[in-house]
Amino acid sequence: MITDDDLIELVRSYNPRTNEPLIRDAFAYGEEMHHGQYRHSGEPYFTHPVAVAAILAEQRLDDATIITALLHDTIEDTRSTYGDVADHFGKEVAELVDGVTKLTNLQLSSTETKQAENFRKLFMAMSKDMRVILVKLADRLHNMRTIKSMRPEKQTQKARETMDIFAPLAGRMGMQWMREELEDLAFRVLNPEGRSSIIRRFITLQRETGDVMHKITGDMRLELEKAGIEADVFGRAKKPYSIWRKMQEKEQGFSRLSDIYGFRIVTGSEEDCYRVLGAIHQRWRSVPGRFKDYISQPKSNGYRSLHTTVSGRDGKRVEVQIRTRQMHEVAEAGVAAHWSYRDGVRAENPFAVDPAKWIAGLTERFEMSEDHDEFLEAVKLEMYSDKVFCFTPKGDVFKLPRGGTPIDFAYAIHTRIGSACVGAKVDGIRVPLWTRLKNGQSVEIITAEGQRPQATWIDIAVTGKAKAAIRKSLREEDRERFMKLGAELARVAFEHIGKKASDKALNTAAKRLGIPGRAEMLARLGSAEITAHDVVSALYPELADTKGDVVDEQRAVVGLSPDQSFKRSGCCQPVPGERIVGITKRGEGVLVHAIDCTRLAALEDDLDKWIDLQWHTGTHRAIYTVTLDVVISNDAGVLGRICTLIGEQKANISDLKFVDRKPDYYRLMIDVDLRDVEHLHTVMTALEAESDVASIARRRDPETSLTAAAAE
């Protein structure tokens, strides 16, 4: 468990003026009140409030919020009362603790009438002090992180409530990181097989395409350097649930998704944001209709950023977000930025908005309403702000993604209605089929017998259901042509590996791909829904993935003279596939560093020692050691599973050190021998998918880190 010293040190890192004695008193008081109470996992109950306080401290929140987190269950679960908390810690903290207690007692997933009333109470409590919901969200986040110890039926109920209420609420408040983590934790409970499938497919994609994210990040940095713009570039893979949701919405396979990766560019000024946008659009072709300027038109929760999608490396679509550092703080923290502290004072971020405005406006409009359905609908419209709710002339409601069109609406009603659509009226006025629908509009679909979907509809529709139905109709019309083309593509692909595309082979490939029959597979191949590589890999994965001869270790680096030898730097541990630079060192040959190694800054004045190097493009042996910083649950068999999982990825553990042992978790430094950066990401992704791995990160400067960690 985190100690009071650990927590205070965390708070002091951003608030040197913190009231240390009061936090220590709250820690001791909470520990005393919860003495003898245990969680379902068997841990002392007080480990939970402390973990909640740590989550809020990571958001740099004020002392009152941290103390409230430590005490948030005392009034509900112990002999402590409102008066006791007020006497010890003041009225402000007592009000906050009482507010969290009332929220905990609300049954937000109950019947609709009761749910509407409880939502009303939820928003009324939030309107008094937003910090109440910040504590409640952190409370839910830690409960979801430790949900495995609950009964299966309780896990399902909590996960569904999290997915339906708390995750959207966190997103609506601008805390996107928390929304994504809550959704993914709930997804792990509600659909573990689906989540594991996404992880496995992601590993396969990385194996096939290499480290696309690292390459694109490098390309962007290079373009910004050419333009003379100082900015930080980050790339990340989207969470499994985010990928799953897009697959469901678009009704596409994993390999057909174009936005699995997202990139973020953080600049020093608003002017630089637009300069970066120009540089990106000058280098890559922008995707029409995918640009949004949230700087000139910010969201109501203060979010500001430029969003664009471009056709990046190898034609892959890439989503890019561009913002300043202050905008980035708000984008990361959401409404919590309003309460965050820095150097002991409330941080003045010009982009952080008053978080109570949205809540106050909502409750003011509906606090006198007796119509539960009206209030609940209004709440959901506000919380699910990325959705559009439209009505049929008869009053039936259909939910669409923001940007949905009459075509999407028609297919939402019924596939037959969508296919026969020839026009639409919105609020009684005839509009083009590409019109973007808005909340609350009434939509009437005009149909005609004999009408068929048009190819142009695919670019107009945004929902997966509509796009899939349109493609199916078009595919049926062109089925014969697509089948002939698919057969030719399959023949060439099989001949390339010395095999024959027989009917038996194609039927087997279709079965392994989950496609109903050879003819359907060839039609999909001809229409570019699957690739010839997919078909070949289904039967002969060992032949499809052949990459050529293994590189000799002595010539792994290109750019050295015949008399020069090289050694990998221990500080950044570069691996094949990463951008590298050589530094000549007397008596040691050439020391190879990753281009983003922090130690290179000290050598900027000695450019004569620098050598431009690159890794050989062939296949490397698994001899390049990388240190991984891993936190795992302290449960029987977990370490064995972790080691087995690493071995299953064809990686070898060359060293392992325990640097922190706690009752509930272990922190380890694991040295793993790898082939290249693609192999590294495969291992890290596989470990991240393991439910008993709390966190995993690549440890740079391992010598220093191991020494520091051992001293902790």
C-alpha positions in Angstrom: 0.0 0.0 0.0 1.1 3.6 -0.6 2.3 5.1 2.6 1.5 8.6 3.9 5.0 9.7 3.0 4.6 8.4 -0.6 1.3 10.3 -1.0 2.6 13.5 0.5 5.7 13.3 -1.7 3.4 13.0 -4.7 1.4 16.0 -3.7 4.4 18.1 -2.8 5.9 17.5 -6.3 3.2 19.9 -7.7 2.2 21.7 -4.5 5.2 22.6 -2.3 2.8 24.5 0.0 0.6 21.6 0.7 -0.8 21.2 4.2 1.3 18.2 5.1 0.0 17.8 8.7 -3.6 17.8 7.6 -3.0 15.2 5.0 -1.2 13.0 7.5 -4.1 13.4 10.0 -6.6 12.4 7.3 -4.4 9.4 6.4 -4.2 8.3 10.1 -8.0 9.0 10.6 -9.1 7.0 7.6 -6.8 4.1 8.5 -8.2 4.1 12.0 -11.8 4.2 10.9 -11.4 1.4 8.3 -9.3 -0.8 10.7 -10.5 -4.4 10.5 -12.3 -3.9 7.2 -11.1 -5.8 4.1 -11.8 -5.7 0.4 -13.0 -8.7 -1.6 -9.4 -9.4 -2.5 -8.5 -9.8 1.2 -6.5 -6.5 1.3 -7.1 -4.0 4.0 -9.9 -1.8 2.9 -8.0 1.4 3.4 -5.7 0.6 0.4 -8.7 1.7 -1.7 -9.1 5.3 -0.4 -5.3 5.7 -0.6 -5.2 4.5 -4.2 -8.1 6.9 -5.1 -6.1 9.8 -3.5 -3.1 8.9 -5.5 -5.1 8.9 -8.8 -6.3 12.5 -7.9 -2.8 13.6 -6.9 -1.6 12.5 -10.4 -4.2 15.0 -11.7 -2.5 17.7 -9.5 -5.6 18.4 -7.4 -5.9 20.5 -4.3 -5.5 19.4 -0.7 -9.3 19.3 0.0 -9.8 16.9 -2.8 -6.9 14.6 -1.7 -8.2 14.5 1.8 -11.8 13.9 0.6 -10.5 10.8 -1.3 -8.8 9.5 1.8 -12.1 9.9 3.8 -14.7 9.3 1.0 -16.0 6.1 2.5 -15.8 7.0 6.2 -19.3 8.4 6.7 -20.9 5.5 4.7 -18.9 2.5 6.0 -17.5 3.4 9.5 -18.6 4.9 12.8 -17.5 8.4 11.6 -20.2 11.0 11.0 -20.5 14.3 9.1 -19.9 16.2 12.4 -16.8 14.2 13.1 -15.3 14.9 9.7 -16.2 18.6 10.0 -14.7 18.9 13.4 -11.4 17.3 12.3 -11.0 18.6 8.8 -13.4 21.5 8.3 -16.8 22.0 6.7 -15.4 22.1 3.1 -14.0 18.6 3.4 -17.1 17.3 5.3 -19.4 18.7 2.5 -17.3 16.9 -0.2 -17.2 13.6 1.7 -21.0 13.8 2.3 -21.5 14.6 -1.4 -19.5 11.5 -2.5 -21.4 9.4 0.0 -24.7 10.5 -1.5 -23.5 9.7 -5.0 -22.4 6.2 -3.9 -25.9 5.5 -2.7 -27.5 6.4 -6.0 -28.6 3.4 -8.1 -27.8 4.9 -11.5 -28.5 1.7 -13.4 -32.0 1.2 -11.9 -35.4 1.5 -13.7 -35.7 4.4 -16.1 -38.0 6.5 -13.9 -35.8 6.0 -10.8 -32.7 6.5 -13.0 -33.9 9.8 -14.2 -34.5 11.0 -10.6 -31.1 9.8 -9.5 -29.4 11.5 -12.5 -31.1 14.7 -11.4 -29.6 14.2 -7.9 -26.2 13.4 -9.4 -26.1 16.6 -11.4 -27.5 18.7 -8.5 -24.6 17.4 -6.3 -22.1 18.1 -9.1 -23.4 21.7 -9.6 -22.6 22.4 -5.9 -19.0 21.3 -6.2 -17.5 19.5 -9.2 -14.8 17.9 -7.1 -17.4 15.5 -5.8 -17.6 13.8 -9.2 -13.9 13.9 -9.6 -13.5 11.8 -6.5 -16.3 9.5 -7.6 -14.7 9.0 -11.0 -11.4 8.2 -9.4 -13.2 5.8 -7.0 -14.8 4.0 -9.9 -11.5 3.9 -11.8 -9.7 2.1 -9.0 -12.7 -0.3 -8.4 -12.6 -1.2 -12.1 -8.8 -1.7 -11.9 -9.3 -4.2 -9.1 -12.7 -5.7 -10.2 -11.4 -9.3 -10.5 -12.0 -10.0 -6.9 -15.7 -9.3 -7.1 -18.4 -12.0 -7.9 -18.9 -12.5 -11.7 -22.5 -11.1 -11.6 -21.3 -8.0 -9.6 -18.4 -7.5 -12.1 -20.9 -7.5 -15.0 -23.2 -5.0 -13.3 -20.4 -2.6 -12.4 -18.8 -2.9 -15.8 -22.1 -2.1 -17.6 -22.8 0.8 -15.3 -19.3 2.1 -16.0 -19.7 1.7 -19.7 -23.1 3.4 -19.8 -22.7 6.2 -17.2 -19.3 6.9 -15.8 -17.1 6.5 -18.9 -19.3 8.9 -21.0 -19.5 11.3 -18.1 -15.7 11.4 -17.9 -15.5 12.0 -21.6 -18.1 14.8 -21.5 -16.0 16.4 -18.8 -13.0 16.4 -21.1 -11.1 13.6 -19.2 -10.6 11.5 -22.3 -7.8 9.4 -20.8 -10.1 8.3 -18.0 -13.0 7.6 -20.4 -10.8 5.4 -22.5 -9.4 3.5 -19.5 -12.8 3.0 -17.9 -14.2 1.8 -21.3 -11.4 -0.6 -21.7 -11.6 -2.0 -18.2 -15.4 -2.5 -18.6 -14.8 -4.1 -22.1 -12.4 -6.6 -20.4 -15.3 -7.8 -18.2 -18.2 -7.6 -20.7 -16.4 -9.1 -23.7 -13.1 -10.6 -22.7 -12.9 -12.7 -25.9 -13.5 -9.7 -28.1 -10.8 -7.7 -26.3 -8.3 -10.6 -26.5 -9.1 -10.9 -30.2 -8.3 -7.3 -30.8 -5.0 -7.7 -29.0 -4.0 -10.8 -31.0 -5.0 -9.0 -34.3 -2.9 -6.0 -33.3 0.1 -8.2 -32.6 -0.3 -9.8 -36.0 -0.7 -6.4 -37.7 2.6 -5.2 -36.1 4.3 -8.4 -37.2 3.1 -7.8 -40.8 3.6 -4.1 -41.2 6.5 -3.3 -38.8 6.6 -0.4 -36.5 4.4 2.0 -38.5 3.8 4.3 -35.6 7.6 4.9 -35.0 8.2 5.5 -38.8 5.4 8.0 -39.1 6.5 9.8 -36.0 9.9 10.1 -37.4 8.6 11.4 -40.8 6.6 14.1 -39.0 9.5 15.2 -36.9 11.6 15.5 -40.0 9.0 17.7 -41.8 8.8 19.9 -38.7 12.6 20.3 -38.6 12.6 21.3 -42.2 9.9 23.9 -41.5 11.9 25.2 -38.5 9.1 24.4 -36.0 9.9 23.2 -32.5 7.3 20.7 -31.4 6.9 17.4 -29.6 5.4 14.5 -31.7 3.8 11.6 -30.0 2.2 8.5 -31.5 0.0 5.9 -29.8 -2.1 2.9 -30.7 -5.8 3.3 -29.7 -7.3 1.3 -26.9 -8.8 -2.2 -27.7 -12.3 -1.0 -26.9 -11.9 2.1 -29.2 -10.8 -0.2 -32.0 -13.7 -2.6 -31.3 -16.3 0.2 -31.3 -15.1 1.4 -34.7 -15.2 -2.1 -36.1 -18.8 -2.4 -34.9 -19.8 1.0 -36.2 -18.2 0.5 -39.6 -18.9 -3.2 -39.7 -15.3 -3.7 -41.0 -12.6 -6.2 -40.2 -9.6 -5.1 -38.2 -7.3 -5.0 -41.2 -9.7 -2.6 -43.0 -9.6 0.1 -40.2 -7.5 3.1 -41.2 -7.2 4.9 -37.9 -5.8 2.4 -35.4 -3.0 4.9 -34.7 -3.3 8.5 -33.5 -0.6 11.2 -33.5 -0.4 14.3 -31.4 1.8 17.3 -32.0 2.3 19.8 -29.1 3.7 23.2 -29.9 4.7 26.4 -28.1 2.2 28.8 -29.5 -1.2 29.0 -31.3 0.6 30.4 -34.3 2.8 27.3 -34.5 -0.3 25.1 -34.5 -1.4 26.4 -37.8 2.2 26.4 -39.1 2.4 22.7 -38.2 -0.9 22.1 -40.0 0.5 23.7 -43.1 3.6 21.6 -43.0 1.6 18.4 -42.5 -0.8 19.2 -45.3 2.1 20.2 -47.6 3.8 16.8 -47.1 0.7 14.5 -47.0 -2.6 14.6 -48.8 -5.4 15.7 -46.4 -8.6 13.6 -46.3 -11.6 15.7 -47.3 -14.2 16.3 -44.5 -11.9 15.2 -41.7 -10.5 18.6 -40.6 -11.8 20.3 -37.4 -10.7 23.5 -35.9 -11.4 23.4 -32.2 -9.0 26.3 -31.5 -11.2 28.9 -33.2 -14.3 27.0 -32.1 -13.5 25.3 -28.8 -15.7 22.7 -27.2 -17.8 23.7 -24.2 -15.5 21.9 -21.8 -12.6 24.0 -22.9 -11.0 21.5 -25.3 -9.0 23.2 -28.0 -7.0 21.5 -30.8 -6.7 21.1 -34.6 -7.8 17.7 -35.9 -6.9 16.5 -39.4 -6.6 13.2 -41.1 -4.0 12.6 -43.9 -2.9 9.8 -46.1 0.4 8.9 -44.5 3.1 6.3 -45.2 2.0 3.6 -47.6 -1.3 5.3 -48.1 -2.5 4.6 -44.5 -4.9 7.2 -43.1 -3.4 8.9 -40.0 -5.3 11.1 -37.5 -3.3 14.1 -36.2 -4.1 16.4 -33.3 -2.2 19.7 -33.0 -2.3 21.9 -29.9 -0.2 24.1 -27.6 1.1 22.9 -24.2 -1.6 24.7 -22.3 -4.3 23.3 -24.6 -2.7 19.9 -24.0 -3.1 20.2 -20.3 -6.8 20.9 -20.6 -7.2 18.1 -23.2 -5.6 15.7 -20.8 -7.2 16.8 -17.5 -10.5 18.2 -18.7 -12.4 20.0 -16.0 -9.8 18.8 -13.5 -7.5 21.5 -15.0 -9.7 24.1 -13.3 -8.6 22.7 -9.9 -5.0 21.7 -10.6 -2.1 23.2 -8.7 1.4 24.0 -9.7 4.1 25.3 -7.3 1.6 25.6 -4.5 -0.9 27.9 -6.3 -3.9 27.3 -8.5 -2.6 26.9 -12.0 -3.9 29.7 -14.3 -4.6 28.0 -17.6 -6.5 30.4 -19.9 -8.1 27.5 -21.7 -9.6 25.9 -18.6 -13.3 26.7 -18.2 -15.5 26.9 -15.2 -16.6 23.2 -14.9 -19.9 24.0 -13.2 -21.3 26.0 -16.1 -22.5 23.0 -18.0 -24.0 21.3 -14.9 -25.6 24.4 -13.7 -27.2 25.2 -17.0 -28.5 21.7 -17.3 -30.0 21.5 -13.8 -31.4 25.0 -14.1 -33.4 24.1 -17.2 -34.8 20.9 -15.8 -34.9 21.2 -12.0 -38.6 22.2 -12.2 -39.5 19.6 -14.7 -41.8 16.8 -13.7 -41.3 14.8 -16.9 -38.7 12.1 -16.0 -38.3 10.9 -19.6 -37.7 14.5 -20.8 -35.0 15.0 -18.1 -33.3 11.7 -18.8 -33.3 12.3 -22.5 -31.8 15.7 -22.0 -29.1 14.3 -19.8 -28.2 11.6 -22.3 -28.1 14.2 -25.1 -25.6 16.2 -23.0 -23.5 13.3 -21.9 -23.4 11.5 -25.2 -22.4 14.7 -27.1 -20.8 12.6 -29.8 -24.2 11.2 -30.8 -27.1 12.7 -32.7 -30.7 11.8 -31.8 -33.3 12.3 -34.6 -37.0 11.4 -34.9 -39.2 9.8 -37.4 -42.5 11.5 -38.3 -44.2 9.1 -35.9 -41.9 10.1 -33.0 -39.6 7.1 -32.9 -36.0 8.1 -31.9 -32.9 6.8 -33.7 -29.3 7.4 -32.5 -26.6 8.2 -35.0 -23.0 9.2 -34.8 -22.4 13.0 -35.1 -22.2 13.8 -38.8 -24.9 11.2 -39.7 -26.9 11.7 -42.9 -30.4 10.8 -44.0 -28.9 7.7 -45.6 -27.7 6.6 -42.2 -31.1 7.4 -40.7 -32.9 5.4 -43.4 -30.7 2.3 -42.8 -31.1 2.7 -39.1 -34.8 2.3 -39.6 -34.5 -0.8 -41.8 -32.1 -2.0 -44.5 -35.0 -2.2 -47.0 -35.9 1.5 -46.3 -32.2 2.5 -46.8 -31.8 0.6 -50.1 -35.0 2.2 -51.5 -34.2 5.7 -50.4 -34.5 8.4 -53.1 -34.7 11.5 -50.9 -35.4 13.0 -47.5 -37.2 15.8 -45.7 -35.8 17.3 -42.5 -38.3 19.2 -40.4 -40.6 19.2 -43.5 -38.1 20.6 -45.9 -36.5 18.5 -48.8 -32.8 18.3 -48.3 -29.9 16.5 -50.2 -28.9 13.1 -48.9 -25.5 14.3 -47.8 -27.0 16.7 -45.3 -25.5 16.4 -41.8 -28.3 15.8 -39.3 -28.6 17.6 -36.0 -30.0 16.8 -32.6 -33.8 16.8 -32.3 -34.6 17.0 -36.0 -37.5 15.2 -37.6 -36.5 13.1 -40.6 -38.8 11.7 -43.2 -37.4 9.2 -45.7 -38.8 9.2 -49.3 -38.6 5.8 -51.0 -39.3 4.5 -54.5 -39.8 0.9 -55.7 -36.9 -0.4 -57.8 -34.4 2.0 -56.3 -30.9 0.5 -55.7 -28.0 1.9 -53.6 -25.6 4.1 -55.5 -21.8 3.8 -55.3 -21.5 7.5 -54.2 -23.5 6.6 -51.0 -20.5 5.0 -49.5 -18.8 8.3 -49.2 -22.0 10.0 -47.8 -22.8 7.4 -45.2 -21.0 7.4 -41.8 -22.5 4.4 -40.0 -21.1 0.9 -40.4 -24.6 -0.6 -40.9 -25.3 1.7 -43.8 -21.9 1.3 -45.5 -22.0 -2.5 -45.1 -25.5 -2.7 -46.6 -24.5 -0.5 -49.5 -21.3 -2.5 -50.2 -23.3 -5.7 -50.0 -25.8 -4.5 -52.6 -23.0 -3.2 -54.9 -21.1 -6.4 -54.4 -24.1 -8.5 -55.5 -24.4 -6.5 -58.7 -20.7 -6.9 -59.5 -20.3 -10.3 -58.0 -19.3 -12.1 -61.1 -16.7 -9.5 -62.1 -15.2 -9.4 -58.6 -15.1 -13.2 -58.4 -13.1 -13.4 -61.7 -10.7 -10.7 -60.4 -10.3 -12.4 -57.0 -9.5 -15.7 -58.7 -6.8 -14.1 -60.7 -5.3 -12.3 -57.6 -5.4 -15.6 -55.7 -3.7 -17.5 -58.5 -0.8 -15.0 -58.8 -0.3 -14.9 -55.0 -0.2 -18.7 -54.6 2.2 -19.1 -57.6 4.5 -16.5 -55.9 5.1 -19.0 -53.1 5.2 -22.0 -55.3 1.7 -23.3 -54.5 -1.5 -23.8 -56.5 -4.8 -22.0 -55.8 -6.9 -25.2 -56.0 -10.6 -25.2 -55.0 -9.7 -27.3 -51.9 -7.0 -24.8 -50.9 -9.3 -21.8 -51.4 -12.2 -23.5 -49.5 -9.8 -24.2 -46.6 -8.6 -20.6 -46.6 -12.2 -19.2 -46.6 -13.0 -21.4 -43.6 -10.0 -20.2 -41.7 -10.8 -16.6 -42.4 -14.4 -17.1 -41.2 -15.9 -16.5 -44.7 -18.8 -18.7 -45.9 -17.3 -20.4 -48.9 -14.7 -20.0 -51.7 -16.9 -17.9 -54.0 -17.7 -15.3 -51.3 -13.9 -15.1 -50.4 -13.0 -14.5 -54.1 -15.7 -11.8 -54.4 -14.3 -10.1 -51.3 -10.8 -10.4 -52.6 -11.8 -8.9 -56.0 -13.6 -6.0 -54.2 -10.5 -5.3 -52.1 -12.3 -6.1 -48.8 -9.5 -8.6 -48.0 -6.0 -8.9 -49.6 -4.3 -11.8 -51.3 -1.8 -11.8 -48.4 -4.7 -12.5 -46.0 -5.7 -15.6 -48.1 -2.1 -16.9 -48.4 -1.4 -16.3 -44.7 -4.4 -18.3 -43.7 -2.9 -21.4 -45.3 0.8 -20.8 -45.3 1.7 -18.3 -42.6 5.3 -19.5 -42.5 5.7 -18.8 -46.3 3.8 -15.5 -46.3 6.0 -14.1 -43.5 9.4 -15.0 -45.0 11.7 -12.0 -44.9 15.0 -13.3 -46.2 18.4 -14.1 -44.7 19.4 -13.2 -41.2 21.8 -10.2 -40.8 25.3 -10.9 -39.6 25.8 -9.1 -36.2 29.0 -7.6 -37.4 27.3 -5.8 -40.3 24.0 -4.9 -38.5 24.8 -1.2 -38.7 25.3 0.5 -42.0 27.5 3.6 -42.3 30.7 2.5 -40.6 34.1 2.3 -42.2 35.7 -1.2 -42.5 38.1 -0.5 -39.6 35.3 0.7 -37.2 33.5 -1.4 -34.7 30.3 -0.5 -32.9 28.6 -1.0 -29.6 25.0 -0.2 -28.5 24.7 2.4 -25.9 23.4 1.2 -22.6 21.6 4.4 -21.8 19.0 4.2 -24.6 19.4 0.6 -25.8 18.6 1.2 -29.5 17.2 -1.7 -31.5 17.0 -2.3 -35.3 14.2 -0.3 -36.8 14.9 2.8 -34.7 16.7 5.9 -36.0 20.2 5.9 -34.7 23.4 8.0 -34.7 27.0 7.0 -33.9 29.3 8.8 -31.5 33.0 8.0 -31.9 34.7 7.4 -28.6 38.5 6.9 -28.2 39.4 3.3 -27.4 35.7 2.1 -27.6 35.0 2.4 -31.4 31.6 3.9 -32.2 28.8 4.0 -29.6 25.3 3.7 -31.2 22.6 5.9 -29.7 18.9 6.2 -30.5 18.3 9.6 -32.2 16.1 10.7 -29.3 18.5 9.7 -26.5 18.7 12.4 -23.9 22.4 12.1 -23.5 23.0 13.3 -27.0 22.2 16.9 -25.9 25.5 17.0 -24.0 27.4 16.2 -27.3 25.8 18.9 -29.5 29.0 20.9 -29.5 31.1 18.0 -30.7 29.5 17.3 -34.0 32.7 16.0 -35.5 32.2 12.9 -33.3 28.8 12.2 -34.8 28.3 9.6 -37.6 25.1 9.2 -39.6 24.2 5.5 -39.2 21.2 3.2 -39.9 20.3 -0.4 -39.2 20.6 -3.0 -41.9 17.1 -3.6 -43.4 17.3 -7.4 -43.2 16.1 -9.8 -40.5 18.1 -9.6 -37.2 18.7 -12.2 -34.6 17.2 -11.7 -31.1 20.3 -10.5 -29.4 19.5 -6.8 -28.6 18.7 -6.4 -24.9 16.0 -4.0 -23.8 15.0 -3.3 -20.2 11.3 -3.4 -19.5 9.8 -1.8 -16.3 6.9 -4.0 -15.4 4.4 -3.9 -12.5 2.5 -7.1 -11.8 0.0 -8.4 -9.3 1.4 -10.2 -6.3 -0.6 -13.4 -6.9 0.5 -17.0 -7.3 1.6 -17.9 -10.7 1.7 -14.4 -12.2 5.4 -14.2 -12.6 5.5 -17.6 -14.3 2.8 -16.6 -16.8 4.7 -13.4 -17.6 7.9 -15.3 -18.3 6.0 -17.8 -20.4 4.2 -15.0 -22.3 7.6 -13.4 -23.2 8.9 -16.8 -24.3 5.8 -17.3 -26.5 6.8 -14.2 -28.4 10.2 -15.8 -29.2 12.0 -13.5 -26.8 14.6 -14.5 -24.2 14.8 -13.1 -20.7 18.5 -12.5 -20.0 18.1 -10.8 -16.5 15.4 -10.0 -14.0 15.5 -7.9 -10.9 12.8 -7.1 -8.3 13.1 -3.4 -7.4 9.9 -3.0 -5.3 7.9 -5.5 -3.4 4.5 -4.5 -2.0 1.6 -6.6 -0.5 -0.4 -6.2 -3.6 2.2 -5.8 -6.4 5.7 -6.4 -7.6 7.8 -4.0 -9.7 10.4 -5.7 -11.9 13.1 -4.8 -14.3 13.2 -7.5 -17.0 16.1 -7.6 -19.6 14.7 -9.1 -22.8 16.7 -10.0 -25.9 14.9 -8.9 -29.0 15.3 -8.8 -32.8 14.0 -5.3 -33.6 11.6 -2.5 -32.6 8.7 -4.5 -34.1 9.6 -7.5 -31.8 9.7 -5.0 -28.9 6.2 -3.7 -29.5 4.9 -7.3 -30.0 6.3 -8.3 -26.6 5.0 -5.1 -24.9 1.5 -5.5 -26.5 1.3 -9.1 -25.4 2.2 -8.2 -21.8 -0.2 -5.3 -21.7 -3.0 -7.7 -22.7 -2.3 -9.8 -19.6 -4.8 -8.8 -16.9 -2.3 -9.2 -14.1 0.1 -6.7 -15.6 -0.7 -3.3 -14.1 1.8 -1.3 -16.2 4.6 -1.8 -18.6 7.1 0.7 -20.0 10.4 0.6 -21.8 13.1 1.7 -19.4 15.7 4.1 -20.8 19.0 4.7 -19.1 18.7 1.4 -17.3 22.0 1.6 -15.3 20.9 4.8 -13.6 17.3 3.6 -13.2 18.2 0.2 -11.6 20.5 2.0 -9.1 17.8 4.5 -8.2 15.1 1.9 -8.0 17.2 -0.4 -5.8 17.7 2.5 -3.4 13.9 3.2 -3.1 
